[in-house]
Amino acid sequence: MNAIRWMFMLALTLSSFVQASDSALDRPPERSYDAVIESGYLNVGLYRDFPPYSYLENGEPAGVDVAIGKRIAEELGVAFRVHWITPDETLEDDLRNNVWKGHYLAKRRIADVMLRVPYDRRFAYMRDSTGEVVNDQVVMFGPYQQERWQIAHDADALDSVTTMAVFQYHPIGVEIDTLPDTYLSSAFGGALRDRTRHFRDVARAFEAMAEGRVHAVMGTRAEIDHQLGRHADRPFQAADNGFPGLVKQGWDVGMAVKHTHRELGHVIEEIIDRMVREGEVAELFARHGLRYSPPAYYDGILAPDEES
């Protein structure tokens, strides 16, 4: 009986050990600041197929966020590596899958730092229905750009965009399931819905404008600037209009790290702060043919000529 009991207890112990080991293997490795430096590389989380921010060009990572990630790694004295992010349903999902927990199919693969995260205090401290902070596993920091919405139009088909009312008569293209899609489909009592055309991305919307199927495209300013540069031979222009009824027409963009890696976040924050203040981020945007606005955090800090 004692032998049977001993064997049973041994089996339980081994089972628990295996389960604990499996659980440990499932967890992403802790990539603290010291671990990053010792490893000699920095995993930078960037959205896949998202020009002009991050994408592949001739098989190599390209885009302004790639350039910023490379500079951060260079300042840390380590190599730059891309952790490509495929967007999930929500930003909370992206943060969970790529910053603090890992996707259930690849839990050991997460980013050391993720770029293009909205820098918004209300979002950072947002609570769920039970009162728990939704994003308590991440730290959002380091605003480096203010993004905004923008329209481009075909000057041959539409002289100017003085008001959104023109899109009661002129077709406009948007990327499907984005805020511009929702806005144009529902604003002004749905008056623009019938003239709104949906595309897989902004690039395809511009292709449709080149073919005359739409007379304008709405997207982020950087996306619009990027496509205007790629269609420089066409009479496409950036519009100057605002967006009535759209509460947030501009927003700050920053970064995120796992909450246990605050030291790494502090070091990266110092690097990006210096890059913003000294105009290096603005230069990187200009190098990519993009207009740049510093985050609202720097309002009154940067001289007027440091904004472009």
N, C-alpha and C positions, 0 to 999 in steps of 0.2 A: 504493500500500500504506500509506504513512504517513497519507494522508487517510482511508482506511478505518479504520485503527487509531485515529486521532484521533476520528472520529465514534463509534466503538465505546466509547472511554473517556468521551466526553461523554455518551453514552446511559447508561452505568453511573453516572456522577456524578449526572445528573439523576434517575435512578431512585432512587438512594440518598437524594437530597435529598427527593424526594417521599415516600419511605417514612418518613424521619425526621420530615418535617413531619406526615404522617398520624399517626405514633406520638405526636408531641407533642400533636396535636389530641385524641387519644384520652385523654390523661392529664388528670386533674382539675387545675384551676388551683391553684397553691399559695396557700392562704388563711392566711397567717401573721397574727400579731397586727396588725402594721402594715397589712397588706392589708385586714383586716377593718375597722379604723378608717378607712382611706382610702375604702373602698367605702361606708361609712355604714350597713351592715346586718350582722346576724349570722344565719347559717343554723343553726337549731336542729333537730337530728334528733329527731323524736318518732314514736312508734308510732301508726299510723293505726287509727281505730275501736277505741280502747282506753280506754273510760270507766272510772273517773273521771280517768284520767291525761291523756289526749289524744284528742280527737275533734272532730267538727264539730257545732255546735249552731246551727240557723238559718243555716247556711252559713259560720259563723265558727269559728275554732279555740277550743276550750274545754277545761277540765280543769286540775287542779292543776299538772301538768308544764308546761302552756302558761303558766300564771301565773308559774311559776319562771323559765321561759325569757324571758318578757317583762321580768322584773325584772333578770335578768342583762344583757340588751341595754340596758335603761335605764341601769344602772350603767356600762356601757361607753360610753354616749352615742351609741348607734347604734340603727337600727330593728330590730325583731324580724321575722324571716321563718321560716316553718315549712318544714322539709324532711320530708315525710311518709315514714315507713318502713313498708313492707309486710314482715312477718316472713318470713324464709326458714326453712330447715330447722333451722339452729343459730344461736346467738349469734355464733359466729365468722363465719358467712356474713353476718349483719347488719352486723358491724363492717367486714368487707371491702367490702361493697357500698355502705356509707353513710358510712364514716369515712376510709378510707385509699386505696382503689382505685377504687371506683365499680362499679355494676352493668354487665355487658357490653352492655346495651341503652342505658345512659345514663352513660357513664364520667365525663363532665364534671360530673355532678350529685352532690355529696356534701355532708355536713353539716360545719359548722365545729366543732360540738360535739354529741354525742349524749347524751341523757338516758335514765334508767331502765336503766343498765348495772349488773349486779351488781358490788359493790365487794368483791372477794374475792382475796386475795393468791395463793392456790393457783391460781385460774382465770387470773389475770393472767400467771403464770409457768408455766402448764401446757405440757408438752412433748409432741411427737408421738412416734411409734415410732422415729424416727431421732435423737431427742434435741434436735431444734430447738424453740425456743420458738414456740408456735402464734400467740400474739398480740403478737409483737414489733413490729408495725407501728402499734400504738396504745398510748396511755398512759391508764390508768384512774385516776381521781382523784375528789375532791370528793364523798364520801358525804354525802347530805342526808336520808336517811330509812331507817328499819328497817321492812321489810315482813314480814308473817307470814301464816300460813294462818288461816282463820276459817270457822266454820259458822254459818248462820242457819237457824232452824227455824220452822215454823208452830205456834204455841202451842196452837191449837185441835186439831191432830192429834197433836202430840208435846209433852208438858208441858215436858220439858227434855232436854238431852243431857249426861248424866253420864258416859257411856262410849260409845265407838264401837260397842259391841256392839248398841246399839239399832237399828243399820242392818242387822241381820240380819232385821228385821221391818218397818222403815219405809223407803220408797224415798227416795233422796237423789240430787240432780242435780249434775252437774259439767260443765265445759267439756271437750269431747273433746280428746284428745291433750295433756293437761296433767298436771302431777304429781299433783293430786288424783284425776284419772282413773286413773292408774297405781296410786296408793296404795289407793284404794277397790276396785280390781279385783283386787289381788294380796295385800293385807295380811291377816293372820290366816288364812293358808291359803286365801284366796279366799272366806272366809265371807260377805263383803259384796258379792261380785260380782253376784249375782242381783238385788240391790236397787239397784244403781247404774244411773242413767239418764244418757244422754249428750246434750249439747246443743251448739249452735254456739258459744254464749257464756254468760256468767253471767246476762245480762239475760233470755235465753230460758229459762234454768233457773228464774229467779224467776217468769216468766210461767206456767210449768208448776206452780210451787208455788201461785200464785194460783188456778189451775184445779183444785188438789187432786191433781194427777198425781204430785207428789213432796211429801214432808213436810219436806225440808231441802235446803240448797244449800251446797256448799263452794267457796271461792275465796280470793283474797287478801283481807285485811281491808279494804282500801280499796274493792275491788269490792263486797264485801258491804255496807259502810257506805253506799255510793252507792245501791245498790238498796234498802236498808232505807229510805233517805230518799225514794225514789221510790214506795215502797209503804207510806208512813206510816199509811195508813188500814186496813192489814191487820194481823192479830195476829202479825206476824213479829218474831222476836227474835234477837239475837246470842247464841250459845252460849258457855259458859266452858270447854269441854273441851280437853284436850290431844290429841296425835296419836301414840299409842304406835307405835314402829317407824319413825316418820318422822324421819330423822336431822337434817335441817335444817328446823326449824319457823319460823325467822326468818332474815332475811338483809338485809344492807345494800345500799342502792341508791345509785349514784353516776353518774359521767359518763365520757366518753371523747373524746379528740382524737387526731388523727394524730400519730405520734411525732415528726415534724419540726416540730410546732406546739406545742412544750412551753411557749413563752412565753405563748401564748394560754391554755393550760391553767392556768398558774400564776396569771394574772390572774383567771380565772373561779373558780379554787379559793379565792382570797382573798375574792371576793364571796360565794360560797356559804357559806364558813366563817363569815363575819360574820352572814349571814342565819340560820344555824342557831343560833349562840351568842346572838344578840339576840332569838331567838324569832320571827323573821319567817316562817320556813318553817312553824313550828307554827301561826301565825296564818293562813297561806294554806290549810293543810289544814283548819283549823276553819271557815274561810270557805266551803269546799266541802263541809262536813258530814262530815268525815273525822277519825277518831282519828289521832293522830300519835305515833310513837316516834322519838327521835333515833337515829342510827347508833351501833353499839357503840364506834366511835372516840371518842365523847364520853362514854362511861361514866366517872363520877367527875369529869367536868369541869362538866357542867351541873347546876344545883341541881335538887332533886326537883320543885319547882313549875314548872320549865321543860319538863317532860314532860307530855303530855296524851293 
